Amino acid sequence: MRTPLDRARAKVEEIERELKKYPDFHLYLLARTREERSRMELLLSAIPAFDLWHKLQNSISAASITLEQH
């Protein structure tokens, strides 16, 4: 049985395949500093799928940190 975390990761992968069609998304992935990512997030926020992808990524990161602590 898949966990909610597994389902979230699968959804992120699905959305990411779609986002990779956008050159700006590639630049976002290459950004090294938080400032660069913030600028790219403003551009990418025009893409509805980016917002969901970003929120899921943050949730997965938080869940992974929580799991590592236990």
C-alpha positions, 0 to 999 in steps of 0.5 A: 500500500502506498503512503500519502508521502509516496503519493505526493512524490508520484504527483510531484514527478508527474507535475515535474514532467509537465513543468520541464517543458518550460525553459524557466523551470530548468533555470529554477532547478539550476538556481543556486541561491535562495534569491535566484530561486525567489526571482524564478518563483515569481516568473513561474507563479504564472504557471498553475502547476508550479504552485502545486509542485512547489507546495508538494515539494515543501511538504515532502521535504518537511515530512522527510525531515520529520521521519529522519528525526524519529 
